[in-house]
Amino acid sequence: MNSRSPIPRRVAVCSYQRIPGSVELAEAIAARLETAGVHAVQGTLVEPALRSAVLNREVDLLIALGGDGTMLRAGQLCGPQRVPVLGINLGHIGFLIEVERDRWEPALERVLAGDYWLESRMMLRVTWLQGDRRQGEWDVLNECVVGRGRSVRLVELVTEIDGTYLTTYAADALIVATPTGSTAYALAAGGPILPPDLRNILIVPVAPHFSVDRAVVLHEGSTVRITVHTDHQATLSMDGQTPVDLQDGDRVDVRAGDHGVQFVRLQDPGYFYHDLRSRMRRNQTHGDA
């Protein structure tokens, strides 16, 4: 594919140490970059040197080695800084991954020649409120989930759209997802698959009890407010990360984020449906790193 994309000159290469061979592969990629005259920073997504390089925009590309979980964490770091992400698959399903492990060398050659394109994926801005106090704020790529936590009892989730009451879900959880997240937890909960280039917000209840049981697709300009009513535990989780505990009356506001994530793509723009068919044929029973 002909492309006029910028040729990267400063690249971060992040490994995932729990995957055998990840660090060694990162070292090989970094060495190849240096040979091509490209400055390489190597480390994990939690190491200060690599994070600093991204946050200070000292790199113009991040290569992430791992699975979709790694890509989500890379997107959260790189999205607000507008640093593109190229994924090399060391995981399993890899909906967000562009390059298979044994194809990294020709893929890297194409990127170094500027033969790629950038795909922008929307993010969500999630705000947690107790009364008038803001307790936390996050940019997420897949989804946020407000749910019952470890308890087996339902939670009541009063849901408003743009200040207008929609319904009160009595459910295990409520998922608010991006189109990217429509192929993740939302899909497992029975939600629709949305093409990744859309800019919509998806609401999907999990195991609703005498509640609205259909997914709702909203315009990107909408704001979702979820108010928790519970006399037991409730939690808020973003992109599958460690949840935070919520109290009765806490509110979670979700809107389209101010930033997106840019993924480096080498395939034809119609890749999504081909990848969707092939990945959904796989019978995987465990998640990606």
C-alpha positions as CSV (number, residue, x, y, z in Angstrom):
1,M,0.0,0.0,0.0
2,N,1.4,3.4,-1.0
3,S,1.7,5.8,2.0
4,R,3.1,9.1,2.9
5,S,3.1,8.5,6.6
6,P,5.9,9.9,8.6
7,I,9.0,7.8,9.1
8,P,9.6,7.3,12.8
9,R,13.0,8.5,14.2
10,R,12.4,7.9,17.9
11,V,10.7,4.7,19.0
12,A,9.7,3.1,22.4
13,V,9.7,-0.7,22.5
14,C,7.7,-2.1,25.4
15,S,7.9,-5.8,26.4
16,Y,5.7,-7.8,28.7
17,Q,7.9,-9.8,31.0
18,R,5.4,-12.5,31.9
19,I,5.5,-13.8,28.3
20,P,8.5,-16.0,27.5
21,G,10.7,-14.4,24.9
22,S,9.1,-11.0,25.1
23,V,12.2,-9.2,26.5
24,E,14.5,-10.9,24.0
25,L,12.2,-9.9,21.1
26,A,12.1,-6.3,22.3
27,E,15.9,-6.3,22.4
28,A,16.1,-7.6,18.8
29,I,13.6,-4.9,17.6
30,A,15.5,-2.2,19.4
31,A,18.8,-3.4,17.9
32,R,17.3,-3.4,14.4
33,L,16.0,0.2,15.0
34,E,19.4,1.4,16.1
35,T,21.0,-0.2,13.0
36,A,18.6,1.8,10.9
37,G,19.6,5.0,12.7
38,V,16.4,5.2,14.8
39,H,16.8,6.0,18.5
40,A,15.1,3.2,20.6
41,V,13.9,3.3,24.2
42,Q,13.2,-0.1,25.7
43,G,11.3,-1.2,28.8
44,T,7.9,-2.1,30.2
45,L,4.8,0.1,30.3
46,V,5.4,0.6,34.1
47,E,9.0,1.7,33.9
48,P,9.6,5.4,34.5
49,A,12.0,5.9,31.6
50,L,9.7,4.6,29.0
51,R,6.6,6.3,30.4
52,S,8.6,9.6,30.6
53,A,9.6,9.3,27.0
54,V,6.0,8.9,25.9
55,L,4.5,11.6,28.3
56,N,7.1,14.1,27.2
57,R,6.6,13.2,23.5
58,E,10.2,12.2,23.1
59,V,9.1,9.3,20.9
60,D,7.0,9.3,17.8
61,L,6.0,5.6,17.9
62,L,5.5,2.9,20.5
63,I,5.8,-0.8,19.6
64,A,3.9,-2.9,22.1
65,L,4.7,-6.6,22.5
66,G,1.9,-8.7,24.1
67,G,-1.8,-9.2,23.6
68,D,-4.9,-7.0,23.7
69,G,-4.4,-6.2,27.4
70,T,-1.0,-4.7,26.6
71,M,-2.5,-2.8,23.7
72,L,-5.1,-1.3,26.0
73,R,-2.5,-0.2,28.5
74,A,-0.4,1.2,25.7
75,G,-3.4,3.1,24.3
76,Q,-4.2,4.6,27.7
77,L,-0.6,5.9,27.9
78,C,-0.1,7.0,24.3
79,G,-3.6,8.3,23.3
80,P,-3.5,11.6,25.1
81,Q,0.1,12.2,23.8
82,R,-0.9,11.3,20.2
83,V,1.9,8.7,20.0
84,P,0.9,6.0,17.5
85,V,1.0,2.3,18.7
86,L,2.1,-0.7,16.7
87,G,1.1,-4.1,18.2
88,I,3.1,-7.3,17.8
89,N,1.1,-10.3,18.9
90,L,2.5,-12.4,21.7
91,G,-1.0,-13.1,23.1
92,H,-3.9,-15.1,21.8
93,I,-6.9,-13.4,20.2
94,G,-5.4,-10.0,19.5
95,F,-8.3,-7.9,18.1
96,L,-6.1,-4.8,18.4
97,I,-2.9,-6.4,17.2
98,E,-1.5,-5.7,13.7
99,V,1.5,-7.9,13.4
100,E,2.0,-11.6,14.2
101,R,5.2,-12.5,16.1
102,D,6.9,-14.2,13.2
103,R,6.2,-11.3,10.8
104,W,7.8,-8.4,12.8
105,E,10.8,-7.9,10.6
106,P,9.0,-7.2,7.3
107,A,6.4,-5.2,9.2
108,L,9.2,-3.1,10.8
109,E,10.8,-2.5,7.4
110,R,7.5,-1.1,6.0
111,V,7.1,1.2,9.0
112,L,10.6,2.5,8.6
113,A,9.8,3.2,4.9
114,G,6.7,5.1,5.9
115,D,4.5,2.4,4.3
116,Y,1.6,2.4,6.8
117,W,-1.5,4.3,7.7
118,L,-2.9,5.4,11.0
119,E,-6.3,4.3,12.4
120,S,-7.9,6.5,15.0
121,R,-10.0,4.9,17.8
122,M,-12.1,6.9,20.1
123,M,-11.7,6.8,23.9
124,L,-14.0,7.4,26.8
125,R,-13.6,9.9,29.6
126,V,-14.8,8.3,32.9
127,T,-15.3,10.4,36.0
128,W,-16.2,9.0,39.5
129,L,-18.1,11.4,41.8
130,Q,-19.1,11.2,45.5
131,G,-21.4,14.1,46.1
132,D,-19.7,17.2,44.6
133,R,-16.2,15.7,44.9
134,R,-14.4,14.2,42.0
135,Q,-12.7,11.0,43.2
136,G,-11.1,9.9,40.0
137,E,-10.9,10.4,36.2
138,W,-9.7,8.0,33.5
139,D,-9.3,7.8,29.7
140,V,-10.3,4.3,28.5
141,L,-10.2,2.6,25.2
142,N,-12.5,-0.4,25.6
143,E,-15.1,0.2,28.3
144,C,-15.9,1.0,31.9
145,V,-18.0,-1.4,33.9
146,V,-20.2,-0.5,37.0
147,G,-21.2,-3.6,38.7
148,R,-21.7,-5.7,41.8
149,G,-18.1,-6.6,42.5
150,R,-17.6,-9.9,44.5
151,S,-21.1,-9.9,45.9
152,V,-23.7,-12.2,44.2
153,R,-26.5,-9.6,44.8
154,L,-27.7,-7.3,42.1
155,V,-27.1,-3.6,42.1
156,E,-29.5,-0.9,41.0
157,L,-28.0,1.5,38.5
158,V,-30.0,4.6,37.7
159,T,-29.0,5.6,34.2
160,E,-29.4,9.0,32.6
161,I,-28.6,10.2,29.1
162,D,-27.8,13.9,28.7
163,G,-29.6,14.6,32.0
164,T,-32.7,12.7,30.9
165,Y,-33.7,9.5,32.9
166,L,-33.4,6.4,30.7
167,T,-34.0,3.4,33.1
168,T,-32.9,1.8,36.4
169,Y,-31.0,-1.4,35.7
170,A,-31.2,-4.1,38.3
171,A,-28.3,-6.2,37.0
172,D,-24.9,-7.7,37.7
173,A,-23.3,-4.8,35.9
174,L,-23.7,-2.1,33.2
175,I,-21.0,-1.8,30.5
176,V,-20.4,1.5,28.7
177,A,-18.2,0.8,25.7
178,T,-16.5,2.3,22.7
179,P,-16.8,0.7,19.2
180,T,-13.4,-0.8,20.0
181,G,-14.9,-2.3,23.2
182,S,-17.9,-3.7,21.3
183,T,-15.7,-6.8,20.5
184,A,-14.7,-7.2,24.1
185,Y,-16.8,-7.7,27.3
186,A,-19.8,-6.0,25.6
187,L,-19.8,-8.7,22.9
188,A,-19.7,-11.5,25.6
189,A,-22.7,-9.8,27.2
190,G,-24.7,-9.9,24.0
191,G,-24.0,-6.5,22.6
192,P,-23.7,-5.6,18.9
193,I,-20.4,-5.4,17.0
194,L,-19.6,-1.8,15.9
195,P,-17.0,-1.0,13.2
196,P,-14.0,0.6,14.9
197,D,-14.1,3.8,12.9
198,L,-17.5,4.8,14.4
199,R,-17.7,7.3,17.2
200,N,-20.6,6.0,19.3
201,I,-21.1,5.0,22.9
202,L,-22.6,1.6,23.6
203,I,-24.5,0.7,26.7
204,V,-24.9,-3.1,27.5
205,P,-26.5,-4.5,30.7
206,V,-25.0,-7.7,32.2
207,A,-27.7,-10.2,33.4
208,P,-30.4,-7.6,33.9
209,H,-33.3,-8.7,36.1
210,F,-36.7,-7.3,35.1
211,S,-34.9,-4.5,33.4
212,V,-34.3,-3.2,29.9
213,D,-32.2,-6.1,28.4
214,R,-31.3,-4.5,25.1
215,A,-28.1,-2.7,24.2
216,V,-28.4,1.0,23.5
217,V,-26.2,2.9,20.9
218,L,-25.7,6.6,21.6
219,H,-24.2,9.5,19.6
220,E,-20.6,10.4,20.5
221,G,-21.9,13.7,22.0
222,S,-23.9,12.0,24.6
223,T,-23.1,11.9,28.3
224,V,-24.1,8.8,30.4
225,R,-24.6,9.2,34.1
226,I,-24.9,6.1,36.3
227,T,-25.9,6.5,39.9
228,V,-25.3,3.5,42.2
229,H,-28.0,2.3,44.6
230,T,-26.8,-0.5,46.8
231,D,-26.6,-1.6,50.4
232,H,-23.6,-3.9,49.6
233,Q,-20.4,-3.7,47.5
234,A,-20.3,-2.1,44.1
235,T,-17.3,-1.5,41.9
236,L,-16.1,0.5,38.9
237,S,-13.6,-1.1,36.5
238,M,-11.9,0.5,33.4
239,D,-10.5,-1.7,30.6
240,G,-10.4,-4.8,32.8
241,Q,-8.0,-3.2,35.3
242,T,-8.2,-3.4,39.1
243,P,-11.6,-2.1,40.2
244,V,-12.3,0.7,42.7
245,D,-15.0,0.3,45.3
246,L,-18.2,2.4,45.0
247,Q,-20.6,3.5,47.7
248,D,-24.4,4.0,47.6
249,G,-25.1,7.3,45.8
250,D,-21.8,7.4,43.9
251,R,-22.1,8.6,40.3
252,V,-20.1,7.6,37.2
253,D,-20.2,10.0,34.3
254,V,-19.0,8.8,30.9
255,R,-18.6,10.8,27.7
256,A,-16.5,10.6,24.5
257,G,-12.9,11.5,25.4
258,D,-10.9,14.4,24.2
259,H,-8.3,12.1,22.8
260,G,-8.1,9.0,20.6
261,V,-5.6,6.2,20.1
262,Q,-3.8,6.0,16.8
263,F,-2.9,2.4,15.8
264,V,-0.4,1.8,13.0
265,R,-2.0,-0.3,10.3
266,L,-0.3,-2.2,7.4
267,Q,-3.3,-4.0,6.1
268,D,-6.0,-2.8,3.7
269,P,-8.6,-0.6,5.5
270,G,-11.1,-3.4,5.1
271,Y,-9.1,-5.6,7.5
272,F,-11.5,-5.4,10.4
273,Y,-14.1,-7.8,9.0
274,H,-11.5,-10.3,7.8
275,D,-9.8,-10.3,11.2
276,L,-13.2,-10.5,12.9
277,R,-14.1,-13.7,11.1
278,S,-10.7,-15.4,11.7
279,R,-10.5,-14.4,15.4
280,M,-14.0,-15.4,16.3
281,R,-13.5,-18.8,14.8
282,R,-10.8,-19.4,17.4
283,N,-12.1,-21.2,20.5
284,Q,-10.0,-19.4,23.1
285,T,-10.8,-19.8,26.8
286,H,-8.3,-17.4,28.3
287,G,-7.7,-13.7,27.9
288,D,-4.7,-11.8,26.4
289,A,-1.8,-10.4,28.2
